[in-house]
């Protein structure tokens, strides 16, 4: 298969390189019922825990999950699986599977599967495995009858197995020590693939085994070769590094924006890896304490680039529980350490809690949810609050704005739809049968929702 050109269709978490959780799709279903089957197009079984995707492109849907479904009966035990399904009817096509690291839960937590939502360009798909590898696979798997290289040492080459193009092991090559799991959802611009390495602390949560290992890297997307690396968070990594890069052109300057595990967000020159600016997303007097007891947070949500600004929020591993959160609107046209000068507005302290959610910005309004179960609607220019909706359950995913509505799932398995606008108005709510840790995606009039164990396609019955 040919190397994808710039004209190829792309798909990635958030839909665009800016990572703004907004879609211009129309006629997206606004009601359904799993129990009666109303507006349910199809449902496909996943593993027992699913945190990545769905990603819809080229007639296929890609989801990260674990191996509980045993799609290939020969491959038993706990593994990380990237699954491909047919968009039209949910038929399982192929999966790329990875055994667990022998070092155990400190690097590769049991049953978490693949938590990286891929970047897809043409017939090439890029993701991070549970083994802290950057993996490039053929979107056709072995269904095209070819073992595409340079990597051709796959042990499983049946029609339901993944066809690896190249693989880059960040633990072997860079001495990265991923804390609990490597999770990054990469993106590519030009020939370069950008990602965060997930380098973090050891099991005792105080010592950083590899402070000099990079936190941020760029690889050649065609070959998997390292182009640049940056270890800025270094000794200041608080816990793990589980965020994702965003990309934008600010005042004519291309920037790759990646949050660090030190609670700072960094902007890099894409080609060189030189730092353009950095911003501390925690108040000066904040303190990191073990187990989430402190006031300093790291960044799990993904930055969003919008209108020459960067929007980023702070939080912690959800097991650390609730706490004070912060959302920043940053002037991304400045350079250097811009912590003191670039904050256009801030939403937080008593108003807002720790979050893993990424913002959605549409029609002058910004939507964001937090771990405590609230969905907020703010003025994107001022940060003023219009309304706050309580879902009464923990939220790990992000609000998704499409077709004049805001879609949001929660840990209780509820999905709520609200009208997009300055007034809080719930249009619909239903339960999906198991937790929704992911963000919904719409494509061609179909809404896709990944629950803990099922991929559901929802379409208005004509």
Backbone torsions as a table, in degrees:
resi	resn	phi	psi	omega
1	UNK	NA	147.8	-175.7
2	UNK	-77.9	155.2	175.4
3	UNK	-69.8	135.2	-175.0
4	UNK	-62.8	138.1	176.3
5	UNK	-96.6	171.3	-176.5
6	UNK	-61.7	-21.9	-177.1
7	UNK	-79.8	-8.9	-177.7
8	UNK	-65.8	148.9	173.3
9	UNK	-66.4	140.9	177.1
10	UNK	-119.4	158.9	172.6
11	UNK	-144.5	141.7	179.2
12	UNK	-159.4	168.9	180.0
13	UNK	-64.2	127.3	-176.4
14	UNK	93.5	-10.9	172.9
15	UNK	89.1	-39.3	-179.8
16	UNK	-133.5	168.5	-178.8
17	UNK	-63.5	-23.2	178.9
18	UNK	-74.8	-16.7	-179.3
19	UNK	68.3	12.7	176.5
20	UNK	-67.1	124.4	-172.1
21	UNK	-80.1	57.0	-176.2
22	UNK	-132.3	140.7	178.7
23	UNK	-127.7	148.0	177.1
24	UNK	-96.5	13.8	175.5
25	UNK	-60.0	151.7	179.1
26	UNK	-122.6	166.2	176.1
27	UNK	55.2	45.3	179.0
28	UNK	-86.9	135.4	-177.7
29	UNK	-54.4	139.0	-179.3
30	UNK	-118.5	6.3	173.4
31	UNK	-158.3	147.5	177.5
32	UNK	-165.6	168.3	-179.8
33	UNK	-147.6	112.8	-179.6
34	UNK	-65.0	-34.7	-176.3
35	UNK	-67.2	-44.8	-178.1
36	UNK	-91.1	-15.6	-177.2
37	UNK	86.8	4.2	-179.1
38	UNK	-59.3	123.3	178.8
39	UNK	62.6	13.6	175.4
40	UNK	-88.0	114.2	-178.9
41	UNK	-76.2	-49.1	175.1
42	UNK	-167.0	165.2	175.3
43	UNK	-138.5	140.9	-178.5
44	UNK	-125.6	140.3	-177.9
45	UNK	-75.8	134.4	173.8
46	UNK	-109.1	-165.7	171.6
47	UNK	-74.5	-161.1	-177.2
48	UNK	-90.9	-13.9	174.7
49	UNK	-140.9	131.4	-174.6
50	UNK	-140.6	123.0	-176.1
51	UNK	-126.2	-7.1	-173.6
52	UNK	-117.4	138.8	178.2
53	UNK	91.6	-165.9	1.3
54	UNK	-78.7	152.5	176.0
55	UNK	-123.1	124.8	-173.3
56	UNK	-117.5	118.5	-179.2
57	UNK	-162.9	142.9	172.0
58	UNK	59.9	32.4	179.2
59	UNK	79.2	7.6	-179.8
60	UNK	-127.6	159.9	175.1
61	UNK	-126.6	132.2	-178.4
62	UNK	-114.7	134.7	-178.0
63	UNK	-139.1	140.1	173.4
64	UNK	-96.3	134.0	-176.2
65	UNK	-157.6	-171.7	175.6
66	UNK	-104.7	-170.0	-168.4
67	UNK	-97.0	10.8	-174.1
68	UNK	-60.8	-24.7	-178.9
69	UNK	-76.0	-14.5	179.4
70	UNK	46.6	53.0	180.0
71	UNK	-61.5	-32.9	171.3
72	UNK	-112.6	104.1	-174.0
73	UNK	-59.3	-20.2	178.7
74	UNK	-72.7	-26.5	-174.7
75	UNK	-98.7	90.8	-174.5
76	UNK	-96.6	173.9	176.1
77	UNK	82.6	178.2	-178.4
78	UNK	-73.6	128.7	178.4
79	UNK	-146.4	164.7	168.8
80	UNK	-96.7	128.8	-175.1
81	UNK	-125.1	131.4	167.2
82	UNK	-104.3	116.7	-174.9
83	UNK	-105.3	145.3	174.8
84	UNK	-117.5	132.1	178.8
85	UNK	-123.8	156.1	175.5
86	UNK	-79.6	130.9	-175.4
87	UNK	-63.2	-36.7	-171.9
88	UNK	-68.0	-39.0	-173.2
89	UNK	-137.0	4.2	177.7
90	UNK	78.9	10.5	179.4
91	UNK	-63.0	132.5	175.5
92	UNK	-67.5	129.7	-177.9
93	UNK	-104.3	-59.0	-178.5
94	UNK	-160.5	168.2	176.2
95	UNK	-144.4	147.0	172.2
96	UNK	-104.5	123.3	-173.4
97	UNK	-119.9	150.8	-178.3
98	UNK	-137.3	128.4	175.2
99	UNK	-67.6	164.7	-178.7
100	UNK	-81.1	152.9	176.0
101	UNK	-68.0	139.9	-178.2
102	UNK	-69.5	-19.2	178.7
103	UNK	-69.2	-14.2	172.5
104	UNK	85.4	-154.6	-163.8
105	UNK	-66.3	-24.0	-179.5
106	UNK	-61.6	-32.8	178.9
107	UNK	-107.5	-22.5	-168.6
108	UNK	-152.7	80.8	-172.3
109	UNK	-60.1	137.9	-177.2
110	UNK	-57.1	141.9	167.8
111	UNK	67.3	8.1	-177.8
112	UNK	-81.4	-15.5	177.5
113	UNK	68.6	-150.6	175.2
114	UNK	-95.7	120.6	-179.6
115	UNK	-104.0	5.4	179.1
116	UNK	-92.2	120.8	171.3
117	UNK	-81.6	125.8	-170.3
118	UNK	-68.9	166.8	165.1
119	UNK	-109.8	127.6	-178.0
120	UNK	-120.9	133.7	176.6
121	UNK	-139.1	112.4	-176.5
122	UNK	61.4	-125.7	-178.8
123	UNK	-101.3	21.4	178.0
124	UNK	-116.9	133.3	-179.0
125	UNK	-124.8	133.5	-176.8
126	UNK	-122.0	133.6	177.1
127	UNK	-153.0	172.4	175.7
128	UNK	-109.2	127.5	-178.7
129	UNK	-82.2	167.6	175.7
130	UNK	-64.1	-15.3	179.2
131	UNK	-92.2	13.3	178.5
132	UNK	65.4	36.0	175.3
133	UNK	-107.9	142.3	167.0
134	UNK	-89.2	125.7	-172.2
135	UNK	-123.0	132.8	172.0
136	UNK	-112.5	123.8	179.5
137	UNK	-125.5	162.4	175.2
138	UNK	-81.2	128.6	-178.1
139	UNK	-63.9	-16.9	179.0
140	UNK	-87.0	-6.8	-173.0
141	UNK	59.3	-143.1	175.8
142	UNK	-95.2	9.2	179.8
143	UNK	-64.5	-21.3	179.1
144	UNK	-86.7	3.6	176.1
145	UNK	73.1	10.2	-178.8
146	UNK	-121.2	143.0	171.1
147	UNK	-99.4	92.2	-177.3
148	UNK	-71.7	140.1	-178.5
149	UNK	-110.5	-171.4	17.8
150	UNK	-73.3	-22.7	-179.2
151	UNK	-79.2	120.4	-179.5
152	UNK	-131.9	18.7	-175.5
153	UNK	-96.3	22.7	179.3
154	UNK	-55.6	135.6	177.4
155	UNK	-81.7	-27.3	179.1
156	UNK	-113.9	122.8	-176.3
157	UNK	-131.6	25.5	177.7
158	UNK	-76.4	177.1	-176.1
159	UNK	-64.9	-18.5	-178.2
160	UNK	-101.0	13.6	-178.3
161	UNK	-107.4	157.0	-179.6
162	UNK	-79.5	144.3	179.9
163	UNK	-106.1	103.8	-176.5
164	UNK	-79.1	132.2	176.2
165	UNK	-89.0	-53.3	172.4
166	UNK	-149.7	162.4	-177.5
167	UNK	-142.9	134.3	-178.3
168	UNK	-125.1	113.1	-174.9
169	UNK	-89.5	107.8	-175.3
170	UNK	-71.6	-23.8	176.7
171	UNK	-73.3	-45.5	179.8
172	UNK	-70.9	-46.9	-171.8
173	UNK	-79.3	-33.1	-170.2
174	UNK	-122.2	-0.5	-178.3
175	UNK	62.8	29.1	177.5
176	UNK	-69.6	141.6	175.9
177	UNK	-119.2	91.7	-177.3
178	UNK	-69.0	134.6	177.7
179	UNK	-92.1	118.3	178.7
180	UNK	69.6	-45.3	179.1
181	UNK	-170.8	144.2	169.4
182	UNK	-87.5	129.6	-166.7
183	UNK	-133.7	-5.5	-163.7
184	UNK	-60.4	140.4	172.4
185	UNK	-99.9	103.4	-170.2
186	UNK	-75.5	170.7	168.7
187	UNK	-144.1	158.9	-179.4
188	UNK	-124.8	144.5	171.9
189	UNK	-135.9	125.1	-175.0
190	UNK	62.2	-130.0	-178.5
191	UNK	-90.6	-1.8	-170.4
192	UNK	-107.3	140.2	175.5
193	UNK	-108.9	127.7	-175.4
194	UNK	-111.2	140.7	176.5
195	UNK	-161.8	166.5	174.5
196	UNK	-99.1	143.0	-170.3
197	UNK	-87.1	-15.2	-175.9
198	UNK	74.5	13.9	176.2
199	UNK	-56.7	136.6	-175.9
200	UNK	-157.8	-159.6	-175.9
201	UNK	-83.3	170.5	176.9
202	UNK	-88.0	-172.0	-175.2
203	UNK	-63.2	-29.6	178.1
204	UNK	-74.5	-11.2	174.9
205	UNK	70.3	9.2	178.8
206	UNK	-114.3	-45.1	-176.4
207	UNK	-83.3	139.2	173.7
208	UNK	-105.1	106.1	-175.0
209	UNK	-60.3	-33.1	-174.4
210	UNK	-131.9	66.2	-176.9
211	UNK	-63.6	-24.6	-178.7
212	UNK	-89.4	-7.4	176.7
213	UNK	-69.9	147.9	-177.6
214	UNK	-66.8	148.4	170.2
215	UNK	-96.5	-27.2	-177.0
216	UNK	-130.3	137.6	178.8
217	UNK	-140.9	159.2	169.1
218	UNK	-124.9	132.0	177.5
219	UNK	-116.8	152.6	168.6
220	UNK	-70.1	120.4	-172.7
221	UNK	-70.0	-19.3	-179.3
222	UNK	-82.9	-33.0	-172.1
223	UNK	-117.7	-19.0	-175.1
224	UNK	80.3	11.0	179.9
225	UNK	-80.1	144.3	179.4
226	UNK	-71.1	130.4	178.5
227	UNK	-104.7	-47.6	172.0
228	UNK	-150.7	163.0	179.4
229	UNK	-143.6	154.8	178.4
230	UNK	-143.7	132.9	-177.2
231	UNK	-116.8	29.0	-173.7
232	UNK	-49.9	-45.7	-179.0
233	UNK	-60.3	-35.8	171.0
234	UNK	43.1	-123.2	-178.4
235	UNK	-70.3	-10.5	-175.1
236	UNK	-95.1	5.9	176.2
237	UNK	-61.0	129.9	-175.1
238	UNK	-84.9	-39.0	-172.2
239	UNK	-152.2	-97.3	174.8
240	UNK	-118.8	-178.0	176.1
241	UNK	-132.6	100.3	-168.5
242	UNK	-122.5	23.6	-178.3
243	UNK	-97.8	-171.8	-174.5
244	UNK	-136.8	152.3	177.5
245	UNK	-77.9	154.4	169.0
246	UNK	-126.2	164.8	-177.6
247	UNK	-138.5	142.6	174.6
248	UNK	-160.3	165.5	173.8
249	UNK	-111.0	113.1	-174.8
250	UNK	-107.7	116.3	-177.7
251	UNK	51.1	40.5	178.5
252	UNK	83.1	-1.8	-177.8
253	UNK	-105.1	114.5	176.3
254	UNK	-65.2	137.9	-179.2
255	UNK	-139.7	135.6	167.6
256	UNK	-102.5	121.9	-174.1
257	UNK	-109.6	121.4	-176.5
258	UNK	-133.8	127.3	175.7
259	UNK	-76.1	142.6	177.5
260	UNK	-99.7	160.5	178.0
261	UNK	-73.7	1.9	175.8
262	UNK	-94.5	1.2	-179.0
263	UNK	88.5	3.1	175.1
264	UNK	-98.9	153.1	170.7
265	UNK	-111.6	138.0	-173.8
266	UNK	-119.7	144.4	172.2
267	UNK	-116.9	130.8	-175.7
268	UNK	-118.6	149.1	165.0
269	UNK	-68.0	122.4	-173.6
270	UNK	-57.2	-41.5	-173.2
271	UNK	-76.3	-32.1	-170.1
272	UNK	-109.8	-24.8	-173.6
273	UNK	81.3	6.6	175.6
274	UNK	-70.4	140.9	-179.5
275	UNK	-77.3	127.9	175.6
276	UNK	-87.5	-48.8	177.0
277	UNK	-153.8	164.3	173.6
278	UNK	-145.2	151.7	-173.2
279	UNK	-143.9	128.5	178.3
280	UNK	-83.7	117.0	-173.7
281	UNK	-87.4	10.4	177.4
282	UNK	-120.9	147.3	176.1
283	UNK	-59.9	152.7	-176.6
284	UNK	-54.8	-37.5	-173.9
285	UNK	-89.7	7.4	-177.9
286	UNK	-73.3	149.8	-176.1
287	UNK	-130.4	134.1	174.3
288	UNK	-85.7	128.0	173.9
289	UNK	-130.2	149.8	-176.5
290	UNK	-61.2	147.9	174.8
291	UNK	71.5	14.0	175.6
292	UNK	84.3	12.8	-176.5
293	UNK	-79.6	-14.5	-175.4
294	UNK	-89.2	-172.8	-177.3
295	UNK	-108.4	-12.9	176.7
296	UNK	-85.9	135.6	-177.1
297	UNK	-119.0	158.4	167.0
298	UNK	-97.1	-169.5	-173.3
299	UNK	-124.2	114.7	178.1
300	UNK	-106.3	-29.1	177.4
301	UNK	-70.1	168.0	-177.1
302	UNK	-103.8	136.6	177.3
303	UNK	-67.5	152.0	176.4
304	UNK	-121.8	132.9	177.8
305	UNK	-99.4	126.1	-177.1
306	UNK	-154.0	122.0	171.9
307	UNK	56.8	48.5	-179.9
308	UNK	62.8	16.8	177.8
309	UNK	-123.6	159.2	174.2
310	UNK	-119.9	131.3	179.3
311	UNK	-111.5	122.7	-176.7
312	UNK	-146.0	145.4	-177.0
313	UNK	-130.5	159.9	-174.7
314	UNK	-113.2	157.9	178.2
315	UNK	-171.3	-164.8	179.0
316	UNK	-144.4	171.7	169.1
317	UNK	-45.6	128.1	-176.6
318	UNK	-58.7	-23.7	177.9
319	UNK	-66.7	-16.0	177.3
320	UNK	-79.4	-7.5	175.6
321	UNK	82.0	-167.5	-173.9
322	UNK	-84.3	162.4	178.5
323	UNK	-179.6	177.6	-178.7
324	UNK	-69.2	136.3	179.5
325	UNK	-119.5	172.1	-179.5
326	UNK	-144.5	137.8	172.7
327	UNK	-121.9	129.6	-176.7
328	UNK	-117.5	141.4	166.6
329	UNK	-109.0	115.9	-170.1
330	UNK	-114.5	134.1	172.3
331	UNK	-74.8	106.2	-172.9
332	UNK	-88.0	10.3	178.7
333	UNK	-90.4	-5.9	-179.5
334	UNK	-85.5	170.7	-179.5
335	UNK	-131.1	158.5	178.8
336	UNK	84.7	-156.3	173.6
337	UNK	-79.4	106.6	-171.3
338	UNK	-106.7	17.4	-176.2
339	UNK	-55.8	-41.6	-174.1
340	UNK	-81.9	-18.2	-168.1
341	UNK	-118.0	-17.6	-165.3
342	UNK	-103.3	-3.6	-178.2
343	UNK	-74.5	111.3	177.2
344	UNK	-77.4	-44.2	170.4
345	UNK	-154.3	164.5	-177.0
346	UNK	-139.2	135.3	176.2
347	UNK	-124.4	121.2	-176.8
348	UNK	174.6	-146.2	-175.4
349	UNK	57.9	-121.5	-175.5
350	UNK	-76.7	-14.3	-174.7
351	UNK	-82.6	-21.6	-164.0
352	UNK	-144.8	146.8	-174.2
353	UNK	-113.9	172.0	176.3
354	UNK	-52.0	144.0	-176.5
355	UNK	-143.1	152.9	169.0
356	UNK	-113.5	4.6	-170.5
357	UNK	-88.8	149.4	177.7
358	UNK	-101.5	145.7	-173.6
359	UNK	-77.6	157.0	170.6
360	UNK	-122.8	127.8	-176.4
361	UNK	-122.5	123.6	178.8
362	UNK	-153.3	136.3	174.1
363	UNK	53.8	43.3	176.0
364	UNK	78.3	2.6	-178.8
365	UNK	-116.8	143.7	177.0
366	UNK	-115.9	131.6	178.8
367	UNK	-114.6	134.2	175.6
368	UNK	-149.5	145.7	176.8
369	UNK	-113.1	165.7	176.8
370	UNK	-130.5	169.4	-176.1
371	UNK	-61.1	-27.9	-177.6
372	UNK	-75.3	-4.4	172.9
373	UNK	101.3	11.5	-179.8
374	UNK	-100.9	143.2	171.1
375	UNK	-111.2	128.6	-176.5
376	UNK	-113.9	146.4	171.2
377	UNK	-120.1	119.9	-176.9
378	UNK	-121.6	159.7	169.4
379	UNK	-74.9	121.1	-173.8
380	UNK	-65.2	-24.5	-177.4
381	UNK	-86.6	-26.0	-174.2
382	UNK	-121.5	-19.7	-174.8
383	UNK	80.3	6.2	178.7
384	UNK	-69.5	141.4	-176.8
385	UNK	-85.2	127.5	172.6
386	UNK	-92.4	-46.3	178.5
387	UNK	-158.5	164.5	178.3
388	UNK	-138.3	126.4	-179.3
389	UNK	-110.8	134.4	-178.7
390	UNK	-100.4	120.4	177.9
391	UNK	-91.2	-10.8	179.5
392	UNK	62.6	28.0	176.5
393	UNK	-156.5	155.1	179.2
394	UNK	-63.6	142.8	179.9
395	UNK	-119.9	122.7	176.7
396	UNK	-105.1	-27.6	-177.2
397	UNK	-85.1	-163.8	-177.2
398	UNK	-127.0	152.7	173.1
399	UNK	-66.9	143.9	-177.3
400	UNK	-125.3	119.8	-176.7
401	UNK	-101.6	121.6	-179.9
402	UNK	-153.8	138.7	172.2
403	UNK	57.6	37.2	177.2
404	UNK	75.1	15.2	-177.6
405	UNK	-133.9	159.0	176.7
406	UNK	-114.7	121.7	179.9
407	UNK	-105.6	137.4	-178.8
408	UNK	-151.9	131.3	177.4
409	UNK	-106.6	160.5	179.8
410	UNK	-139.8	177.7	-173.1
411	UNK	-69.6	-22.1	175.5
412	UNK	-76.2	-6.8	-178.2
413	UNK	90.1	5.1	177.8
414	UNK	-82.3	141.6	168.8
415	UNK	-118.3	126.6	179.8
416	UNK	-113.6	143.3	174.2
417	UNK	-118.4	125.3	175.9
418	UNK	-117.1	155.5	175.8
419	UNK	-72.4	133.2	175.4
420	UNK	-71.8	125.8	-178.8
421	UNK	158.1	178.2	-173.2
422	UNK	-78.6	-6.5	-180.0
423	UNK	-116.5	134.0	179.7
424	UNK	-69.5	121.3	178.8
425	UNK	-146.6	109.8	178.4
426	UNK	-80.1	127.0	-179.3
427	UNK	-97.5	-31.7	-172.9
428	UNK	-166.3	149.0	172.4
429	UNK	-148.8	141.6	179.1
430	UNK	-151.8	164.4	178.3
431	UNK	-108.2	139.0	-175.1
432	UNK	-95.8	0.7	176.0
433	UNK	90.8	-22.3	172.2
434	UNK	-156.1	166.8	-171.6
435	UNK	-54.3	145.0	174.7
436	UNK	-113.3	102.0	-179.6
437	UNK	-97.2	-1.9	-172.3
438	UNK	-110.8	179.8	179.1
439	UNK	-108.6	131.7	-179.9
440	UNK	-62.7	159.2	178.2
441	UNK	-139.3	138.0	177.2
442	UNK	-113.6	141.2	177.2
443	UNK	-153.0	124.2	175.8
444	UNK	53.9	44.9	175.9
445	UNK	78.2	3.5	178.5
446	UNK	-112.2	137.0	176.5
447	UNK	-101.9	130.5	180.0
448	UNK	-113.6	129.5	178.6
449	UNK	-128.4	128.2	174.0
450	UNK	-98.7	116.9	171.7
451	UNK	-92.6	-175.5	179.7
452	UNK	-52.9	-32.9	-173.3
453	UNK	-138.0	6.7	-175.3
454	UNK	-144.1	141.3	170.4
455	UNK	-101.0	120.1	-174.7
456	UNK	-115.1	130.6	175.0
457	UNK	-106.6	127.8	-173.6
458	UNK	-121.8	128.3	-177.1
459	UNK	-145.2	137.0	176.9
460	UNK	-62.2	123.7	177.7
461	UNK	-71.8	127.4	-179.3
462	UNK	-72.2	NA	NA
